[in-house]
Amino acid sequence: PGQGSQWLGMAAGLLESSPVFATRVEECAKALEPFTDWSLVDVLRGSEGAPSLDRVDVVQPALFAVMVSLAEVWGAAGVRPGAVIGHSQG
């Protein structure tokens, strides 16, 4: 993952269908709140008035939150990696 892998609505389905994902996103949103003037959940849902994922100050924390939340989903399903690698934020 890294900047460029994002798309509008990229996490909307999981926000609705996965309580584990939604809970972790909410935790990330609360952690970001003091540092941003936008809502992470609104950005991920593509809500009207939310800033664009084209903004680096939005996309970087949004992608981080999606990655952290996906890892929580995988962990809840019993997936335990032996190693983790990545680039950019990964």
Secondary structure, DSSP 8 states (H G I E B T S, - for coil): --TT---TTTTHHHHHH-HHHHHHHHHHHHHHGGG-SS-HHHHHHT-TT---TTSHHHHHHHHHHHHHHHHHHHHHTT---S----STT-
